Amino acid sequence: MELARSVRQAPPPPLPDGFAVFLDIDGTLLDLAPAPDAVHVDKALATLLPRVRRALGGALALITGRRR
């Protein structure tokens, strides 16, 4: 069962001006991998994150310690 389809919750309340949500991805949302091209993104997470971003009015950032 995909997470994005199985979770049915009310949308989050609107954030006050100037607030955003920052999520760590390395070892938190995604398993650690030796190189960026070796990272696997679960389909459910790839579906859920854009929905969260829209629900937050775009105030979502994904944080990594990797170099560009």
Phi and psi in radians as a Rosetta constraint file:
Dihedral C 1 N 2 CA 2 C 2 CIRCULARHARMONIC -1.324 0.35
Dihedral N 2 CA 2 C 2 N 3 CIRCULARHARMONIC 2.408 0.35
Dihedral C 2 N 3 CA 3 C 3 CIRCULARHARMONIC -1.030 0.35
Dihedral N 3 CA 3 C 3 N 4 CIRCULARHARMONIC -0.774 0.35
Dihedral C 3 N 4 CA 4 C 4 CIRCULARHARMONIC -1.071 0.35
Dihedral N 4 CA 4 C 4 N 5 CIRCULARHARMONIC -0.524 0.35
Dihedral C 4 N 5 CA 5 C 5 CIRCULARHARMONIC -1.587 0.35
Dihedral N 5 CA 5 C 5 N 6 CIRCULARHARMONIC -0.428 0.35
Dihedral C 5 N 6 CA 6 C 6 CIRCULARHARMONIC -1.508 0.35
Dihedral N 6 CA 6 C 6 N 7 CIRCULARHARMONIC -0.360 0.35
Dihedral C 6 N 7 CA 7 C 7 CIRCULARHARMONIC -1.637 0.35
Dihedral N 7 CA 7 C 7 N 8 CIRCULARHARMONIC 2.075 0.35
Dihedral C 7 N 8 CA 8 C 8 CIRCULARHARMONIC -2.147 0.35
Dihedral N 8 CA 8 C 8 N 9 CIRCULARHARMONIC 1.788 0.35
Dihedral C 8 N 9 CA 9 C 9 CIRCULARHARMONIC -2.315 0.35
Dihedral N 9 CA 9 C 9 N 10 CIRCULARHARMONIC 2.785 0.35
Dihedral C 9 N 10 CA 10 C 10 CIRCULARHARMONIC -1.144 0.35
Dihedral N 10 CA 10 C 10 N 11 CIRCULARHARMONIC 2.611 0.35
Dihedral C 10 N 11 CA 11 C 11 CIRCULARHARMONIC -1.118 0.35
Dihedral N 11 CA 11 C 11 N 12 CIRCULARHARMONIC 2.666 0.35
Dihedral C 11 N 12 CA 12 C 12 CIRCULARHARMONIC -1.164 0.35
Dihedral N 12 CA 12 C 12 N 13 CIRCULARHARMONIC 2.709 0.35
Dihedral C 12 N 13 CA 13 C 13 CIRCULARHARMONIC -1.158 0.35
Dihedral N 13 CA 13 C 13 N 14 CIRCULARHARMONIC 2.705 0.35
Dihedral C 13 N 14 CA 14 C 14 CIRCULARHARMONIC -1.099 0.35
Dihedral N 14 CA 14 C 14 N 15 CIRCULARHARMONIC 2.506 0.35
Dihedral C 14 N 15 CA 15 C 15 CIRCULARHARMONIC -1.426 0.35
Dihedral N 15 CA 15 C 15 N 16 CIRCULARHARMONIC 2.519 0.35
Dihedral C 15 N 16 CA 16 C 16 CIRCULARHARMONIC -1.098 0.35
Dihedral N 16 CA 16 C 16 N 17 CIRCULARHARMONIC 2.737 0.35
Dihedral C 16 N 17 CA 17 C 17 CIRCULARHARMONIC -0.931 0.35
Dihedral N 17 CA 17 C 17 N 18 CIRCULARHARMONIC 2.412 0.35
Dihedral C 17 N 18 CA 18 C 18 CIRCULARHARMONIC 1.526 0.35
Dihedral N 18 CA 18 C 18 N 19 CIRCULARHARMONIC -0.019 0.35
Dihedral C 18 N 19 CA 19 C 19 CIRCULARHARMONIC -1.739 0.35
Dihedral N 19 CA 19 C 19 N 20 CIRCULARHARMONIC 2.624 0.35
Dihedral C 19 N 20 CA 20 C 20 CIRCULARHARMONIC -2.614 0.35
Dihedral N 20 CA 20 C 20 N 21 CIRCULARHARMONIC 2.871 0.35
Dihedral C 20 N 21 CA 21 C 21 CIRCULARHARMONIC -1.909 0.35
Dihedral N 21 CA 21 C 21 N 22 CIRCULARHARMONIC 2.230 0.35
Dihedral C 21 N 22 CA 22 C 22 CIRCULARHARMONIC -1.999 0.35
Dihedral N 22 CA 22 C 22 N 23 CIRCULARHARMONIC 2.165 0.35
Dihedral C 22 N 23 CA 23 C 23 CIRCULARHARMONIC -2.054 0.35
Dihedral N 23 CA 23 C 23 N 24 CIRCULARHARMONIC 2.280 0.35
Dihedral C 23 N 24 CA 24 C 24 CIRCULARHARMONIC -1.367 0.35
Dihedral N 24 CA 24 C 24 N 25 CIRCULARHARMONIC 2.367 0.35
Dihedral C 24 N 25 CA 25 C 25 CIRCULARHARMONIC -1.838 0.35
Dihedral N 25 CA 25 C 25 N 26 CIRCULARHARMONIC -0.571 0.35
Dihedral C 25 N 26 CA 26 C 26 CIRCULARHARMONIC -1.276 0.35
Dihedral N 26 CA 26 C 26 N 27 CIRCULARHARMONIC 1.856 0.35
Dihedral C 26 N 27 CA 27 C 27 CIRCULARHARMONIC 1.419 0.35
Dihedral N 27 CA 27 C 27 N 28 CIRCULARHARMONIC 0.007 0.35
Dihedral C 27 N 28 CA 28 C 28 CIRCULARHARMONIC -1.992 0.35
Dihedral N 28 CA 28 C 28 N 29 CIRCULARHARMONIC -1.274 0.35
Dihedral C 28 N 29 CA 29 C 29 CIRCULARHARMONIC -1.354 0.35
Dihedral N 29 CA 29 C 29 N 30 CIRCULARHARMONIC -0.542 0.35
Dihedral C 29 N 30 CA 30 C 30 CIRCULARHARMONIC -2.199 0.35
Dihedral N 30 CA 30 C 30 N 31 CIRCULARHARMONIC 2.572 0.35
Dihedral C 30 N 31 CA 31 C 31 CIRCULARHARMONIC -1.158 0.35
Dihedral N 31 CA 31 C 31 N 32 CIRCULARHARMONIC 2.580 0.35
Dihedral C 31 N 32 CA 32 C 32 CIRCULARHARMONIC -1.153 0.35
Dihedral N 32 CA 32 C 32 N 33 CIRCULARHARMONIC 2.545 0.35
Dihedral C 32 N 33 CA 33 C 33 CIRCULARHARMONIC -2.443 0.35
Dihedral N 33 CA 33 C 33 N 34 CIRCULARHARMONIC 2.689 0.35
Dihedral C 33 N 34 CA 34 C 34 CIRCULARHARMONIC -1.173 0.35
Dihedral N 34 CA 34 C 34 N 35 CIRCULARHARMONIC -0.393 0.35
Dihedral C 34 N 35 CA 35 C 35 CIRCULARHARMONIC -2.565 0.35
Dihedral N 35 CA 35 C 35 N 36 CIRCULARHARMONIC 2.656 0.35
Dihedral C 35 N 36 CA 36 C 36 CIRCULARHARMONIC -0.966 0.35
Dihedral N 36 CA 36 C 36 N 37 CIRCULARHARMONIC -0.635 0.35
Dihedral C 36 N 37 CA 37 C 37 CIRCULARHARMONIC -1.317 0.35
Dihedral N 37 CA 37 C 37 N 38 CIRCULARHARMONIC -0.101 0.35
Dihedral C 37 N 38 CA 38 C 38 CIRCULARHARMONIC -1.700 0.35
Dihedral N 38 CA 38 C 38 N 39 CIRCULARHARMONIC -0.018 0.35
Dihedral C 38 N 39 CA 39 C 39 CIRCULARHARMONIC -1.303 0.35
Dihedral N 39 CA 39 C 39 N 40 CIRCULARHARMONIC 2.362 0.35
Dihedral C 39 N 40 CA 40 C 40 CIRCULARHARMONIC -1.855 0.35
Dihedral N 40 CA 40 C 40 N 41 CIRCULARHARMONIC 2.208 0.35
Dihedral C 40 N 41 CA 41 C 41 CIRCULARHARMONIC -1.845 0.35
Dihedral N 41 CA 41 C 41 N 42 CIRCULARHARMONIC 2.042 0.35
Dihedral C 41 N 42 CA 42 C 42 CIRCULARHARMONIC -1.052 0.35
Dihedral N 42 CA 42 C 42 N 43 CIRCULARHARMONIC 2.453 0.35
Dihedral C 42 N 43 CA 43 C 43 CIRCULARHARMONIC -1.019 0.35
Dihedral N 43 CA 43 C 43 N 44 CIRCULARHARMONIC -0.682 0.35
Dihedral C 43 N 44 CA 44 C 44 CIRCULARHARMONIC -1.108 0.35
Dihedral N 44 CA 44 C 44 N 45 CIRCULARHARMONIC -0.718 0.35
Dihedral C 44 N 45 CA 45 C 45 CIRCULARHARMONIC -1.180 0.35
Dihedral N 45 CA 45 C 45 N 46 CIRCULARHARMONIC -0.723 0.35
Dihedral C 45 N 46 CA 46 C 46 CIRCULARHARMONIC -1.101 0.35
Dihedral N 46 CA 46 C 46 N 47 CIRCULARHARMONIC -0.498 0.35
Dihedral C 46 N 47 CA 47 C 47 CIRCULARHARMONIC -1.416 0.35
Dihedral N 47 CA 47 C 47 N 48 CIRCULARHARMONIC -0.667 0.35
Dihedral C 47 N 48 CA 48 C 48 CIRCULARHARMONIC -1.266 0.35
Dihedral N 48 CA 48 C 48 N 49 CIRCULARHARMONIC -0.722 0.35
Dihedral C 48 N 49 CA 49 C 49 CIRCULARHARMONIC -1.049 0.35
Dihedral N 49 CA 49 C 49 N 50 CIRCULARHARMONIC -0.754 0.35
Dihedral C 49 N 50 CA 50 C 50 CIRCULARHARMONIC -1.105 0.35
Dihedral N 50 CA 50 C 50 N 51 CIRCULARHARMONIC -0.576 0.35
Dihedral C 50 N 51 CA 51 C 51 CIRCULARHARMONIC -1.166 0.35
Dihedral N 51 CA 51 C 51 N 52 CIRCULARHARMONIC -0.716 0.35
Dihedral C 51 N 52 CA 52 C 52 CIRCULARHARMONIC -1.117 0.35
Dihedral N 52 CA 52 C 52 N 53 CIRCULARHARMONIC -0.767 0.35
Dihedral C 52 N 53 CA 53 C 53 CIRCULARHARMONIC -1.023 0.35
Dihedral N 53 CA 53 C 53 N 54 CIRCULARHARMONIC -0.790 0.35
Dihedral C 53 N 54 CA 54 C 54 CIRCULARHARMONIC -1.118 0.35
Dihedral N 54 CA 54 C 54 N 55 CIRCULARHARMONIC -0.729 0.35
Dihedral C 54 N 55 CA 55 C 55 CIRCULARHARMONIC -1.110 0.35
Dihedral N 55 CA 55 C 55 N 56 CIRCULARHARMONIC -0.517 0.35
Dihedral C 55 N 56 CA 56 C 56 CIRCULARHARMONIC -1.627 0.35
Dihedral N 56 CA 56 C 56 N 57 CIRCULARHARMONIC 0.151 0.35
Dihedral C 56 N 57 CA 57 C 57 CIRCULARHARMONIC 1.152 0.35
Dihedral N 57 CA 57 C 57 N 58 CIRCULARHARMONIC 0.493 0.35
Dihedral C 57 N 58 CA 58 C 58 CIRCULARHARMONIC 1.578 0.35
Dihedral N 58 CA 58 C 58 N 59 CIRCULARHARMONIC -0.054 0.35
Dihedral C 58 N 59 CA 59 C 59 CIRCULARHARMONIC -1.481 0.35
Dihedral N 59 CA 59 C 59 N 60 CIRCULARHARMONIC 0.987 0.35
Dihedral C 59 N 60 CA 60 C 60 CIRCULARHARMONIC -2.304 0.35
Dihedral N 60 CA 60 C 60 N 61 CIRCULARHARMONIC 2.297 0.35
Dihedral C 60 N 61 CA 61 C 61 CIRCULARHARMONIC -2.256 0.35
Dihedral N 61 CA 61 C 61 N 62 CIRCULARHARMONIC 2.438 0.35
Dihedral C 61 N 62 CA 62 C 62 CIRCULARHARMONIC -1.825 0.35
Dihedral N 62 CA 62 C 62 N 63 CIRCULARHARMONIC 2.211 0.35
Dihedral C 62 N 63 CA 63 C 63 CIRCULARHARMONIC -1.897 0.35
Dihedral N 63 CA 63 C 63 N 64 CIRCULARHARMONIC 2.389 0.35
Dihedral C 63 N 64 CA 64 C 64 CIRCULARHARMONIC -2.361 0.35
Dihedral N 64 CA 64 C 64 N 65 CIRCULARHARMONIC 2.653 0.35
Dihedral C 64 N 65 CA 65 C 65 CIRCULARHARMONIC -1.618 0.35
Dihedral N 65 CA 65 C 65 N 66 CIRCULARHARMONIC -0.041 0.35
Dihedral C 65 N 66 CA 66 C 66 CIRCULARHARMONIC -1.309 0.35
Dihedral N 66 CA 66 C 66 N 67 CIRCULARHARMONIC 2.650 0.35
Dihedral C 66 N 67 CA 67 C 67 CIRCULARHARMONIC -1.360 0.35
Dihedral N 67 CA 67 C 67 N 68 CIRCULARHARMONIC 2.669 0.35
